[in-house]
């Protein structure tokens, strides 16, 4: 699952060794830290240099499900691109994703 939120961009997959955990990966450490802070979760971010997603953390499956649900219920914007605009290189990256998918639609 790819998840874009106001806290950041995440790739969530089942943990290889424990099906009761969700392995959440991020390109920016601050994304996971902001998410954990917002949900009062202890941030245990592990950095694995030179990997596709260098910042990673496991969440209990039910905790991750509640976070995703709360993110959906907490939508308070009418335009996501405007809500995440922060003037950083991330803006350009998000726009590349948006425009690439727009070009791919039928």
JOQUI-V971193 format. One record per residue. RES is the residue in one letter. PSI is psi in radians with two decimals (* if undefined). Layout:
((RES:PSI) (RES:PSI))
This chain:
((X:2.24) (X:2.37) (X:2.06) (X:2.16) (X:3.08) (X:-0.27) (X:-0.40) (X:-2.92) (X:2.31) (X:2.57) (X:2.06) (X:2.27) (X:2.85) (X:2.44) (X:2.37) (X:-0.68) (X:-0.26) (X:1.81) (X:-0.19) (X:0.03) (X:2.57) (X:2.23) (X:1.96) (X:2.23) (X:2.62) (X:2.72) (X:-0.37) (X:2.24) (X:-0.70) (X:-0.49) (X:-0.87) (X:-0.68) (X:-0.75) (X:-0.73) (X:-0.81) (X:-0.72) (X:-0.73) (X:-0.50) (X:0.29) (X:0.79) (X:2.35) (X:2.13) (X:1.96) (X:1.07) (X:2.27) (X:2.35) (X:2.25) (X:1.66) (X:2.69) (X:0.59) (X:2.90) (X:-0.79) (X:1.77) (X:-0.23) (X:2.26) (X:2.70) (X:2.50) (X:2.45) (X:2.48) (X:2.47) (X:-0.75) (X:-0.58) (X:-0.80) (X:-0.75) (X:-0.69) (X:-0.69) (X:-0.83) (X:-0.75) (X:-0.79) (X:-0.64) (X:-0.77) (X:-0.78) (X:-0.38) (X:0.13) (X:2.11) (X:0.42) (X:2.75) (X:-0.12) (X:1.95) (X:-0.75) (X:-0.71) (X:-0.60) (X:-0.50) (X:-0.02) (X:2.13) (X:0.12) (X:0.16) (X:3.13) (X:-0.39) (X:-0.64) (X:-0.83) (X:-0.74) (X:-0.79) (X:-0.69) (X:-0.61) (X:-0.77) (X:-0.86) (X:-0.86) (X:-0.60) (X:-0.78) (X:-0.63) (X:-0.73) (X:-0.52) (X:-0.30) (X:2.69) (X:*))
